Amino acid sequence: MKFLIATLTVLFPLLYGNNNDLRAQRNLPEFVESFVSHQNNQRRYILHIPESYDGTQEPPLIVYLHGARGTSETAQSFTNFNKLSNDSGFLVVYPQGFFLDPSSNRFIWAVGRGLAADSIGIDDVGFIDKLVTTLKGQYKINAKMVYLCGFSNGGFLTQRIAFEKNQQFAAFGTLGGTMNQSKYGNGDPGRAILMMYVFGSADPLVPYNDGTAGAATTRPIVGIEKAVSFWVANNNCKTTIPSVNLPDTSTLDNSTVTVYEYTNGKCNSKVKFYKVNGGGHTWPGIKLSNQKTHGETNLDRPGF
């Protein structure tokens, strides 16, 4: 496992993993493609069911939000979550954003920054909340172990949900994204939020410091260190653990990883920030074909 996958395993306390394909014994499919009706739109998702799930236990659920111009299919190849789902026994669902471009058949989330989905009034915050409620009604799921994470555009939606409708989630993970300036200045999550960030210091698409992300909007976002500090303050974290440089096990990826952790917050909440030094707008461990436009991908294996 690459370091990010191992990190998510630590962040999300996973149970029930074994090598028996109980799913097949109960005649359950590996993938379920379905829809949730929201705002008179049929919103698509794909659910991956792990081999160990037989419909009787209550495993965790991870909701993964793809990046801009992604799909429920590309989200799976981008993360390698299906293998980890089988290894560790959690359900993982890949919801899909609203229709964007017929020529590319790609989708985008309404993250509150004036993008295409925002301009036509798409309510993705409500859609994700309804999706989780729907899955809870159809499958046995541990309601205390539902987690939300997203990359890039999906990471910004993750942050928006952390502010606006966070009640169903135990923890949040954001990769290649920060938060809207409006949330940083005026947002109130209403409770402590267990939060993890992974961000490249050389991200060419989302600025490390304050600025804007993408050509489609000029609405400002805050830099990653400000976003981290917001959650540290929101959670009232009282302890800053000394930063840790993870082993540079891949010397050809032009990047290293430093981990910052803040603990002893309200309700035992913590904030963790994986700074990918020299890293780009990428998912660690997954090489991209468009590296020239997205920057370096970290390939270090975890040292813990």
Backbone bond lengths (Angstrom), bond angles and torsions (degrees), N, CA, C in turn:
res aa  C-N    CA-C-N  psi(-1)  N-CA   C-N-CA  omega(-1)  CA-C   N-CA-C  phi
1 M - - - 1.456 - - 1.529 109.24 -
2 K 1.292 115.50 140.29 1.453 120.05 173.84 1.530 108.27 -75.29
3 F 1.359 116.06 168.50 1.459 117.92 -170.40 1.523 112.50 -62.87
4 L 1.347 118.22 -33.41 1.458 118.85 -177.37 1.514 111.30 -67.88
5 I 1.326 116.56 -43.04 1.463 119.46 179.53 1.521 109.82 -61.09
6 A 1.342 116.73 -42.64 1.462 119.62 178.10 1.520 110.45 -64.24
7 T 1.319 117.28 -37.56 1.452 120.99 178.86 1.515 110.98 -62.56
8 L 1.317 116.77 -45.05 1.457 120.16 179.78 1.520 110.83 -63.65
9 T 1.317 117.00 -33.31 1.458 119.95 176.94 1.519 110.76 -64.23
10 V 1.332 116.45 -37.51 1.461 120.08 177.94 1.519 110.73 -72.58
11 L 1.330 116.93 -43.23 1.457 120.70 -177.77 1.509 111.56 -66.00
12 F 1.316 117.09 -42.04 1.452 121.84 -178.41 1.533 108.20 -101.24
13 P 1.329 120.21 104.27 1.467 121.92 -175.44 1.513 110.81 -66.61
14 L 1.303 117.70 102.43 1.454 122.24 -170.40 1.519 112.02 -98.03
15 L 1.334 115.44 144.82 1.453 122.28 -177.12 1.522 111.05 -127.68
16 Y 1.315 114.90 176.26 1.447 123.51 165.20 1.517 115.18 72.68
17 G 1.330 120.87 2.57 1.449 120.26 -178.05 1.526 111.64 -67.18
18 N 1.333 117.21 133.16 1.456 121.96 171.73 1.519 108.52 -157.36
19 N 1.302 116.82 178.22 1.460 121.19 -174.45 1.526 113.21 -98.71
20 N 1.312 117.34 5.12 1.461 120.20 -179.25 1.525 109.77 -91.97
21 D 1.330 116.60 129.01 1.457 119.67 -179.90 1.529 109.14 -83.84
22 L 1.337 115.16 75.25 1.458 120.61 179.53 1.521 111.23 -66.79
23 R 1.333 115.72 -28.33 1.463 120.25 178.00 1.523 110.91 -57.21
24 A 1.320 116.81 -46.06 1.464 120.58 -179.42 1.526 111.11 -66.31
25 Q 1.344 116.69 -37.00 1.463 119.42 179.46 1.521 111.54 -63.06
26 R 1.326 117.20 -32.16 1.462 121.32 178.30 1.529 112.26 -91.70
27 N 1.329 116.53 6.70 1.464 122.26 179.40 1.530 111.97 59.68
28 L 1.330 115.60 38.73 1.455 121.22 175.35 1.528 109.04 -94.66
29 P 1.323 118.71 140.80 1.466 120.57 -179.75 1.526 111.48 -74.15
30 E 1.320 115.81 159.26 1.466 119.78 174.75 1.519 110.24 -75.64
31 F 1.333 116.73 -37.99 1.456 121.67 -179.19 1.524 109.53 -125.03
32 V 1.326 115.19 140.76 1.453 121.60 173.67 1.522 107.43 -124.30
33 E 1.319 116.89 116.84 1.464 121.09 173.39 1.521 107.83 -98.45
34 S 1.329 116.72 126.90 1.454 119.14 -177.91 1.527 109.57 -152.85
35 F 1.342 115.77 -172.77 1.455 121.52 -174.60 1.519 109.82 -140.18
36 V 1.320 115.37 150.83 1.458 122.99 172.07 1.520 107.23 -120.10
37 S 1.313 116.64 129.95 1.463 120.78 178.17 1.522 109.21 -80.67
38 H 1.332 115.35 122.47 1.465 120.32 179.91 1.519 108.84 -149.30
39 Q 1.315 117.38 127.74 1.475 122.93 -177.42 1.535 111.29 56.91
40 N 1.314 116.25 36.28 1.473 121.52 -178.65 1.524 112.60 64.09
41 N 1.306 117.36 18.36 1.459 122.34 173.74 1.521 109.25 -114.63
42 Q 1.320 116.72 144.58 1.451 122.00 174.59 1.522 108.06 -90.36
43 R 1.339 115.39 105.65 1.454 120.90 -174.11 1.524 110.11 -94.91
44 R 1.333 115.44 124.55 1.462 122.36 -170.58 1.527 112.44 -87.77
45 Y 1.329 115.41 148.97 1.451 121.42 171.74 1.522 109.50 -152.63
46 I 1.334 115.87 159.61 1.465 122.54 172.91 1.523 107.49 -124.66
47 L 1.316 115.97 128.07 1.459 122.63 178.28 1.518 109.44 -105.58
48 H 1.338 116.64 130.25 1.460 121.17 173.41 1.519 108.78 -100.88
49 I 1.341 116.04 127.37 1.463 122.58 -179.86 1.527 108.26 -105.10
50 P 1.332 119.01 124.50 1.466 120.82 -176.62 1.520 112.30 -71.73
51 E 1.312 115.82 160.85 1.460 122.04 -178.54 1.521 112.44 -60.06
52 S 1.338 117.08 -31.66 1.460 120.92 -174.94 1.524 113.82 -82.17
53 Y 1.334 117.53 -4.98 1.466 120.12 -175.16 1.523 110.40 -85.59
54 D 1.342 115.81 124.67 1.465 119.84 177.94 1.521 112.28 -117.30
55 G 1.341 116.33 6.67 1.456 119.91 177.06 1.508 114.48 88.63
56 T 1.337 118.14 -0.22 1.459 120.10 -178.08 1.527 112.35 -107.87
57 Q 1.348 118.16 -33.34 1.450 120.50 179.54 1.533 110.71 -85.12
58 E 1.317 116.88 173.83 1.458 121.81 -178.45 1.525 109.71 -119.64
59 P 1.329 117.89 86.17 1.467 120.63 -178.86 1.524 111.13 -80.63
60 P 1.330 117.09 169.70 1.463 120.98 172.96 1.534 110.38 -69.42
61 L 1.325 114.89 164.85 1.468 122.94 174.42 1.515 108.42 -128.39
62 I 1.337 116.36 130.15 1.459 121.86 171.68 1.522 108.59 -110.35
63 V 1.316 115.96 129.81 1.463 122.78 174.43 1.522 106.88 -104.34
64 Y 1.347 116.92 120.46 1.462 120.92 -179.04 1.525 109.85 -112.24
65 L 1.334 116.68 128.00 1.459 123.20 -179.11 1.529 109.91 -104.85
66 H 1.329 116.40 118.15 1.464 121.65 -177.66 1.523 111.47 -66.92
67 G 1.326 115.95 166.85 1.454 121.45 175.99 1.522 111.46 -80.87
68 A 1.332 115.97 177.91 1.460 121.07 -179.86 1.520 110.63 -58.37
69 R 1.315 115.45 139.83 1.467 123.44 -178.84 1.524 112.03 61.85
70 G 1.336 115.23 30.96 1.446 120.72 174.24 1.515 111.03 -102.21
71 T 1.318 116.31 177.99 1.456 123.07 177.63 1.529 108.10 -140.26
72 S 1.318 115.66 173.39 1.461 119.87 175.14 1.524 111.45 -63.48
73 E 1.340 117.01 -28.32 1.463 120.77 178.72 1.530 111.48 -77.54
74 T 1.337 117.15 -48.75 1.460 119.04 -177.86 1.529 111.37 -64.69
75 A 1.329 117.05 -28.90 1.466 120.75 178.02 1.519 111.32 -59.65
76 Q 1.319 117.07 -33.99 1.461 120.50 -177.41 1.526 111.83 -71.60
77 S 1.320 117.03 -44.43 1.457 119.90 179.59 1.521 111.23 -71.11
78 F 1.327 117.01 -23.43 1.450 121.76 -175.87 1.523 112.13 -77.26
79 T 1.333 117.72 -23.45 1.460 120.47 -170.88 1.525 114.89 -115.35
80 N 1.324 118.43 -26.31 1.468 121.72 -173.46 1.532 111.70 65.64
81 F 1.334 116.61 22.46 1.458 120.86 -178.99 1.527 112.93 -67.41
82 N 1.322 117.65 -29.23 1.467 118.33 -177.11 1.522 111.60 -62.72
83 K 1.328 116.80 -40.30 1.470 119.59 177.56 1.523 110.42 -64.22
84 L 1.326 116.24 -44.65 1.456 119.60 178.85 1.524 111.03 -64.94
85 S 1.319 117.02 -34.03 1.465 121.39 175.77 1.518 110.18 -60.07
86 N 1.329 116.98 -45.50 1.466 120.36 177.91 1.521 111.72 -67.04
87 D 1.323 116.76 -39.42 1.463 120.62 -177.98 1.527 111.98 -68.05
88 S 1.343 116.60 -37.32 1.459 120.56 -170.36 1.522 114.14 -112.13
89 G 1.326 117.29 -11.92 1.454 119.55 169.82 1.509 117.32 88.15
90 F 1.332 118.83 20.41 1.453 119.21 176.49 1.526 110.96 -101.12
91 L 1.310 115.91 155.61 1.461 122.17 170.56 1.528 108.30 -81.21
92 V 1.325 116.70 144.41 1.459 120.12 175.26 1.522 108.41 -134.59
93 V 1.331 115.47 133.55 1.457 120.44 -178.44 1.520 109.17 -120.34
94 Y 1.334 114.44 140.40 1.454 122.44 -178.75 1.532 109.13 -116.55
95 P 1.322 118.41 87.88 1.465 119.40 175.20 1.518 110.35 -71.11
96 Q 1.313 115.10 160.41 1.466 120.85 -177.04 1.523 110.17 -118.53
97 G 1.327 115.61 139.01 1.454 120.61 178.31 1.520 112.16 -68.39
98 F 1.333 115.64 -177.57 1.455 120.25 -177.90 1.518 111.12 -83.11
99 F 1.317 116.37 152.19 1.459 123.23 -176.55 1.524 111.79 -53.10
100 L 1.311 116.88 134.21 1.465 120.76 -176.82 1.520 113.36 -120.53
101 D 1.330 117.65 -57.55 1.466 121.45 -168.80 1.526 109.91 -136.41
102 P 1.340 118.67 111.25 1.464 119.85 -177.38 1.517 113.53 -63.53
103 S 1.320 117.94 -24.44 1.464 119.71 -178.80 1.530 112.10 -74.35
104 S 1.341 116.28 -28.42 1.461 119.76 -178.23 1.521 112.87 -109.78
105 N 1.342 116.18 -12.52 1.473 121.00 -178.61 1.523 110.94 53.20
106 R 1.325 115.33 46.03 1.452 121.94 -179.31 1.528 109.65 -119.04
107 F 1.326 115.65 163.26 1.454 120.71 -169.64 1.520 111.45 -131.76
108 I 1.339 115.71 161.63 1.455 121.41 -175.70 1.523 109.30 -144.66
109 W 1.333 116.19 154.02 1.464 121.50 -179.07 1.521 111.35 -97.91
110 A 1.325 115.65 152.33 1.462 122.29 173.45 1.521 107.77 -88.17
111 V 1.323 116.59 101.20 1.464 120.86 -173.01 1.522 112.91 -106.95
112 G 1.351 117.35 5.98 1.456 120.75 177.93 1.508 114.67 85.25
113 R 1.340 116.69 21.70 1.463 120.52 -179.12 1.522 112.01 -118.00
114 G 1.329 117.57 20.05 1.452 121.02 176.10 1.508 114.51 76.76
115 L 1.336 118.38 23.98 1.455 121.15 177.08 1.527 110.41 -77.97
116 A 1.338 116.49 179.91 1.460 120.47 -173.94 1.519 112.15 -57.05
117 A 1.309 117.27 -43.19 1.464 120.20 -178.95 1.523 111.31 -67.58
118 D 1.346 117.41 -33.81 1.467 120.37 176.01 1.518 111.12 -64.45
119 S 1.326 115.92 -42.80 1.460 120.64 -172.27 1.518 113.37 -65.77
120 I 1.341 117.40 -22.59 1.467 119.53 178.84 1.533 111.45 -106.05
121 G 1.327 116.17 13.43 1.450 120.32 170.18 1.519 116.47 79.48
122 I 1.336 117.89 25.65 1.456 120.07 179.42 1.532 109.88 -71.51
123 D 1.309 116.39 133.28 1.467 122.83 179.82 1.525 108.95 -105.50
124 D 1.339 116.60 84.49 1.460 120.07 179.61 1.519 112.15 -77.12
125 V 1.326 117.98 -26.26 1.459 120.52 176.11 1.524 109.42 -61.61
126 G 1.325 116.16 -46.98 1.453 120.10 178.43 1.518 112.82 -67.54
127 F 1.336 117.06 -35.73 1.465 120.86 178.86 1.523 111.52 -61.95
128 I 1.333 117.41 -47.06 1.463 120.21 -178.87 1.521 110.05 -64.61
129 D 1.312 117.43 -40.29 1.467 120.33 178.27 1.527 110.88 -62.66
130 K 1.334 116.75 -43.41 1.464 120.28 179.21 1.528 111.14 -67.14
131 L 1.334 117.44 -36.52 1.458 120.86 178.34 1.530 110.78 -60.90
132 V 1.331 117.22 -46.13 1.456 120.11 179.64 1.524 110.76 -62.48
133 T 1.321 116.66 -43.07 1.464 120.23 177.78 1.522 110.97 -60.82
134 T 1.328 116.74 -41.36 1.459 121.43 179.46 1.523 111.47 -62.64
135 L 1.327 116.71 -46.29 1.466 120.53 -179.20 1.522 111.68 -65.54
136 K 1.307 117.33 -36.09 1.462 120.62 176.20 1.528 111.20 -61.86
137 G 1.331 115.75 -33.28 1.453 119.68 179.19 1.513 113.99 -78.00
138 Q 1.352 117.16 -20.72 1.462 121.23 -176.04 1.527 113.01 -101.30
139 Y 1.328 117.70 -24.73 1.456 121.76 -176.25 1.523 109.14 -133.38
140 K 1.316 115.83 153.40 1.454 119.83 172.32 1.529 107.74 -75.14
141 I 1.321 116.36 118.47 1.460 123.25 -177.43 1.524 107.87 -136.27
142 N 1.309 116.26 139.91 1.457 120.56 175.11 1.524 108.41 -72.60
143 A 1.314 116.82 107.10 1.467 121.23 -174.88 1.522 112.48 -63.83
144 K 1.331 117.67 -19.96 1.454 121.00 179.20 1.529 112.06 -89.34
145 M 1.325 116.53 -0.74 1.464 120.32 -177.03 1.529 110.56 -130.92
146 V 1.331 115.38 53.95 1.461 122.33 174.84 1.520 106.81 -109.37
147 Y 1.345 116.38 126.68 1.453 121.96 -171.60 1.525 110.12 -127.36
148 L 1.336 114.98 146.19 1.460 120.92 -178.46 1.521 109.46 -122.45
149 C 1.337 116.46 131.05 1.458 119.92 173.39 1.519 109.16 -144.71
150 G 1.323 115.32 156.05 1.457 119.88 -179.21 1.506 111.07 -156.68
151 F 1.329 114.69 160.86 1.459 121.75 -179.75 1.522 109.54 -116.24
152 S 1.345 117.18 135.95 1.453 123.46 172.92 1.528 110.47 57.21
153 N 1.323 118.85 -118.95 1.464 122.10 177.13 1.526 110.94 -54.82
154 G 1.331 116.36 -38.87 1.459 120.51 175.33 1.515 112.37 -68.45
155 G 1.336 117.19 -29.47 1.453 121.02 175.75 1.517 111.95 -68.22
156 F 1.335 115.88 -37.97 1.466 119.40 177.09 1.532 111.14 -67.12
157 L 1.340 116.97 -36.30 1.462 118.84 175.10 1.529 110.45 -67.19
158 T 1.332 117.17 -38.51 1.464 120.40 175.16 1.516 110.70 -54.99
159 Q 1.338 116.08 -45.50 1.454 119.92 178.86 1.535 111.75 -65.06
160 R 1.325 117.01 -40.61 1.463 119.46 179.35 1.531 110.69 -61.68
161 I 1.333 116.18 -42.45 1.460 120.07 179.35 1.523 110.42 -65.99
162 A 1.334 117.89 -35.56 1.465 120.90 177.83 1.525 111.33 -60.15
163 F 1.320 116.90 -29.34 1.454 120.98 177.07 1.527 112.51 -85.79
164 E 1.340 117.28 -42.18 1.461 120.52 -165.04 1.525 114.98 -99.16
165 K 1.330 118.71 -31.04 1.471 119.52 -176.56 1.524 108.71 -154.88
166 N 1.326 115.47 72.76 1.462 121.01 -171.48 1.516 114.41 -100.62
167 Q 1.330 117.73 2.23 1.465 120.45 -167.76 1.529 113.95 -63.40
168 Q 1.325 118.20 -29.39 1.460 119.81 -174.67 1.528 113.69 -87.70
169 F 1.338 117.37 -2.21 1.463 120.17 -172.23 1.521 112.00 -114.05
170 A 1.338 114.88 138.21 1.460 121.22 179.09 1.518 112.38 -86.19
171 A 1.336 118.22 -26.76 1.458 122.18 -178.32 1.513 108.95 -162.11
172 F 1.334 114.42 161.01 1.465 121.66 -176.67 1.521 109.31 -131.50
173 G 1.338 116.19 143.87 1.454 121.78 174.70 1.521 109.87 -131.48
174 T 1.329 116.67 129.84 1.467 121.86 -178.96 1.517 109.41 -124.70
175 L 1.332 116.00 127.24 1.461 122.48 179.94 1.530 108.65 -122.12
176 G 1.329 116.66 131.78 1.455 120.19 177.71 1.519 113.51 64.89
177 G 1.327 117.38 28.30 1.454 121.22 178.90 1.516 110.43 -153.80
178 T 1.334 116.55 164.11 1.462 121.09 176.41 1.529 108.03 -128.64
179 M 1.322 118.10 -122.75 1.463 120.95 177.46 1.520 109.68 -146.03
180 N 1.327 116.06 158.21 1.451 121.50 177.66 1.528 110.65 -67.33
181 Q 1.324 116.53 144.10 1.459 121.34 178.30 1.526 110.77 -56.83
182 S 1.336 117.53 -37.17 1.459 120.81 -178.74 1.526 111.48 -62.86
183 K 1.330 118.04 -35.82 1.454 120.90 177.68 1.527 110.75 -72.15
184 Y 1.306 115.70 -40.69 1.468 120.10 179.32 1.523 110.55 -60.87
185 G 1.324 116.25 -40.03 1.460 120.20 -176.09 1.515 114.39 -82.63
186 N 1.350 117.38 -33.67 1.455 119.91 -171.06 1.524 114.46 -132.33
187 G 1.334 118.37 -3.36 1.455 120.22 -175.17 1.524 112.99 -76.06
188 D 1.322 115.56 150.11 1.461 121.44 177.97 1.528 108.87 -138.84
189 P 1.340 118.38 102.51 1.469 120.50 -179.38 1.518 113.79 -65.34
190 G 1.323 117.62 -22.72 1.451 120.53 176.70 1.521 115.02 84.83
191 R 1.323 117.68 -6.38 1.455 120.64 178.11 1.526 109.13 -163.16
192 A 1.326 116.30 169.80 1.459 120.83 174.34 1.523 109.49 -70.66
193 I 1.332 116.18 142.50 1.462 122.27 -175.73 1.528 108.99 -127.67
194 L 1.334 116.84 120.65 1.465 120.71 172.43 1.531 107.81 -70.19
195 M 1.335 117.37 117.62 1.465 121.36 -168.63 1.521 111.27 -131.72
196 M 1.344 115.39 139.23 1.459 122.13 173.28 1.523 109.56 -130.92
197 Y 1.332 115.81 137.10 1.462 122.40 173.51 1.527 109.51 -120.21
198 V 1.325 115.53 145.17 1.467 122.95 166.76 1.520 105.65 -129.48
199 F 1.337 116.92 123.20 1.465 119.47 -173.72 1.515 110.04 -149.05
200 G 1.342 116.07 137.62 1.456 122.52 178.47 1.514 112.21 -87.58
201 S 1.318 116.56 132.81 1.466 120.28 -178.24 1.521 112.48 -68.79
202 A 1.338 116.98 -18.86 1.465 121.28 -179.70 1.533 110.87 -113.97
203 D 1.309 116.61 31.60 1.467 121.28 179.23 1.532 109.27 -62.51
204 P 1.341 118.70 119.96 1.462 120.28 -176.98 1.531 113.63 -84.31
205 L 1.323 118.12 -8.62 1.464 121.17 -174.87 1.526 113.22 -109.41
206 V 1.320 117.17 -37.21 1.466 121.65 176.44 1.518 107.23 -116.23
207 P 1.340 119.09 117.53 1.466 120.52 -172.64 1.522 112.71 -66.38
208 Y 1.326 115.31 142.01 1.462 120.74 177.50 1.520 110.36 -64.48
209 N 1.342 115.90 -36.68 1.458 121.77 177.27 1.529 109.51 -103.23
210 D 1.327 117.56 -176.73 1.469 121.23 -178.18 1.525 111.25 -55.54
211 G 1.336 115.83 151.30 1.458 120.48 177.05 1.505 111.07 162.06
212 T 1.327 116.27 -147.72 1.456 122.78 176.77 1.522 108.61 -128.25
213 A 1.323 115.61 157.47 1.471 120.37 -179.03 1.512 108.95 -124.09
214 G 1.331 116.74 119.73 1.455 121.03 177.76 1.513 112.02 86.49
215 A 1.337 115.36 157.90 1.465 121.04 -177.13 1.521 112.68 -86.32
216 A 1.348 117.55 -9.93 1.460 120.21 -173.35 1.520 113.78 -82.10
217 T 1.330 118.31 -8.23 1.457 120.92 -178.53 1.517 110.14 -152.88
218 T 1.321 115.75 150.57 1.460 121.11 175.54 1.521 111.29 -110.67
219 R 1.328 117.30 7.30 1.458 119.49 179.68 1.520 109.39 -69.03
220 P 1.326 117.43 130.11 1.470 120.76 -169.64 1.525 113.52 -74.13
221 I 1.321 113.99 152.62 1.464 122.71 171.35 1.521 107.80 -122.25
222 V 1.319 116.61 162.61 1.458 119.61 177.93 1.520 109.36 -97.51
223 G 1.323 115.73 157.05 1.451 121.01 177.03 1.520 111.25 -68.10
224 I 1.316 115.37 162.19 1.458 120.86 -173.80 1.525 112.09 -63.20
225 E 1.321 118.07 -38.21 1.463 118.82 -178.58 1.526 111.36 -67.86
226 K 1.330 117.54 -33.93 1.467 120.38 174.49 1.525 110.42 -66.56
227 A 1.341 116.47 -40.74 1.458 119.79 179.33 1.532 110.45 -62.08
228 V 1.326 116.10 -44.03 1.467 119.73 177.56 1.524 110.08 -59.96
229 S 1.329 116.37 -45.43 1.468 120.08 -177.79 1.521 111.54 -63.87
230 F 1.333 116.96 -31.43 1.469 119.02 177.82 1.519 110.42 -61.05
231 W 1.338 116.78 -48.00 1.463 119.86 -176.68 1.521 111.50 -71.93
232 V 1.316 117.47 -32.33 1.472 120.11 175.12 1.521 109.68 -60.38
233 A 1.353 115.95 -44.44 1.459 119.74 179.15 1.527 111.13 -70.85
234 N 1.333 116.83 -41.75 1.461 119.93 -179.75 1.527 111.35 -60.22
235 N 1.335 116.43 -39.33 1.460 121.57 -177.85 1.525 113.25 -85.45
236 N 1.333 115.14 -5.19 1.470 120.68 -177.86 1.531 110.96 55.37
237 C 1.332 115.98 44.49 1.469 120.62 178.38 1.530 109.22 -67.98
238 K 1.312 116.96 126.38 1.453 121.70 -173.39 1.529 113.27 -101.32
239 T 1.328 117.01 -12.06 1.465 120.63 -175.55 1.519 110.26 -123.87
240 T 1.309 116.11 128.51 1.460 122.09 172.94 1.518 108.33 -106.24
241 I 1.309 117.00 112.87 1.460 121.33 179.40 1.531 108.95 -77.00
242 P 1.326 118.64 137.14 1.473 119.69 178.16 1.527 111.35 -52.29
243 S 1.325 116.22 138.15 1.461 120.78 -178.42 1.523 110.53 -61.73
244 V 1.321 115.21 150.78 1.465 122.02 -177.83 1.521 109.15 -124.97
245 N 1.328 116.93 128.61 1.463 121.31 173.25 1.521 108.64 -90.62
246 L 1.329 117.16 116.33 1.453 120.44 -179.73 1.536 110.11 -70.55
247 P 1.316 118.11 151.50 1.471 121.17 179.73 1.528 111.62 -55.93
248 D 1.311 115.75 133.60 1.467 121.84 178.83 1.522 108.40 -85.59
249 T 1.329 115.88 74.82 1.465 120.63 -172.84 1.522 112.81 -77.98
250 S 1.333 117.43 -18.00 1.460 120.62 175.78 1.519 108.08 -116.41
251 T 1.307 117.05 100.26 1.464 121.23 -173.69 1.522 113.13 -81.85
252 L 1.323 118.18 -2.74 1.465 121.08 -177.74 1.519 112.93 -104.53
253 D 1.358 117.64 4.48 1.468 119.08 -177.21 1.521 113.16 -95.63
254 N 1.333 117.70 4.03 1.472 122.71 175.22 1.528 112.67 56.86
255 S 1.334 117.20 32.54 1.462 119.53 -179.80 1.522 110.31 -157.07
256 T 1.320 115.15 157.00 1.460 122.58 174.13 1.526 107.74 -135.78
257 V 1.333 116.57 174.70 1.464 120.34 -177.05 1.521 110.03 -130.35
258 T 1.340 115.11 131.19 1.458 122.19 172.95 1.521 108.53 -117.68
259 V 1.331 116.49 133.62 1.461 121.74 -176.60 1.526 109.94 -108.59
260 Y 1.335 115.33 129.43 1.460 122.68 175.86 1.533 107.56 -116.89
261 E 1.332 116.45 132.14 1.458 119.87 -176.33 1.525 110.09 -135.11
262 Y 1.333 115.15 138.28 1.456 123.16 -178.24 1.530 107.05 -128.61
263 T 1.330 116.75 127.12 1.462 120.54 -170.02 1.532 111.60 -132.53
264 N 1.339 114.01 -171.79 1.461 122.52 178.98 1.522 111.99 57.87
265 G 1.322 115.04 41.36 1.450 119.76 177.18 1.516 111.78 -92.20
266 K 1.317 115.37 -176.99 1.459 120.80 177.32 1.526 109.84 -59.24
267 C 1.316 116.08 139.27 1.468 122.37 178.04 1.527 111.58 56.48
268 N 1.337 115.81 32.28 1.472 121.38 179.61 1.523 112.86 61.57
269 S 1.310 116.98 23.35 1.461 120.03 -179.76 1.527 110.30 -75.21
270 K 1.335 115.19 155.46 1.455 120.69 177.17 1.523 109.07 -141.46
271 V 1.318 115.70 166.84 1.457 123.20 175.46 1.520 106.88 -129.20
272 K 1.326 116.65 133.96 1.463 120.85 -178.56 1.527 108.68 -132.13
273 F 1.321 116.44 133.89 1.461 122.23 -177.16 1.524 108.77 -128.20
274 Y 1.339 115.52 117.80 1.458 122.81 174.41 1.528 107.71 -97.95
275 K 1.306 116.47 103.21 1.458 121.72 177.59 1.518 108.80 -88.49
276 V 1.333 115.68 117.16 1.461 120.93 179.39 1.531 106.80 -92.12
277 N 1.310 115.93 97.95 1.465 121.47 -176.64 1.522 109.70 -67.49
278 G 1.330 116.39 116.36 1.458 121.07 -177.01 1.512 113.68 85.14
279 G 1.316 117.36 -1.28 1.461 121.20 -178.82 1.515 112.57 -78.15
280 G 1.332 115.40 155.25 1.454 121.20 -178.72 1.514 112.84 -103.48
281 H 1.331 114.76 -152.55 1.463 122.45 -179.68 1.526 107.64 -91.66
282 T 1.339 114.64 71.49 1.458 120.46 -170.87 1.520 110.24 -141.58
283 W 1.349 115.30 163.34 1.464 122.27 174.15 1.521 106.95 -95.27
284 P 1.347 118.30 115.39 1.470 119.88 -177.29 1.526 112.60 -52.97
285 G 1.324 114.69 135.77 1.453 120.71 178.70 1.510 114.91 92.51
286 I 1.347 117.84 -12.85 1.466 121.74 -177.78 1.523 108.78 -117.93
287 K 1.325 117.24 106.25 1.461 121.40 -179.98 1.524 110.79 -70.48
288 L 1.328 115.98 137.65 1.455 122.18 -179.91 1.523 110.34 -106.23
289 S 1.339 115.09 150.48 1.459 119.37 177.08 1.523 111.36 -75.62
290 N 1.346 117.33 -23.39 1.461 120.75 -178.29 1.526 111.12 -103.07
291 Q 1.326 117.22 46.22 1.456 121.65 -177.32 1.524 111.82 -60.80
292 K 1.325 117.68 -30.28 1.461 120.13 -178.14 1.521 112.03 -61.71
293 T 1.327 117.79 -33.03 1.463 120.88 -179.54 1.522 112.51 -94.65
294 H 1.343 117.28 -19.49 1.468 120.32 -175.51 1.521 113.47 -108.21
295 G 1.310 118.95 -12.15 1.452 120.82 177.40 1.520 113.28 90.72
296 E 1.309 114.82 -170.54 1.460 122.13 -172.49 1.539 112.33 -75.19
297 T 1.336 115.40 145.83 1.459 122.55 174.93 1.518 109.50 -108.37
298 N 1.326 116.74 123.82 1.462 119.69 178.81 1.514 110.06 -74.30
299 L 1.346 116.21 134.73 1.461 122.27 -177.83 1.517 112.91 -122.22
300 D 1.347 116.79 15.13 1.462 119.50 -179.54 1.522 110.93 -67.92
301 R 1.311 115.81 142.65 1.461 120.98 173.73 1.521 108.84 -88.05
302 P 1.338 117.69 153.15 1.466 119.62 -175.00 1.520 111.52 -66.37
303 G 1.313 114.10 147.36 1.447 119.60 177.76 1.515 111.99 -108.83
304 F 1.324 116.50 25.93 1.466 120.35 -179.52 1.499 110.00 -146.72
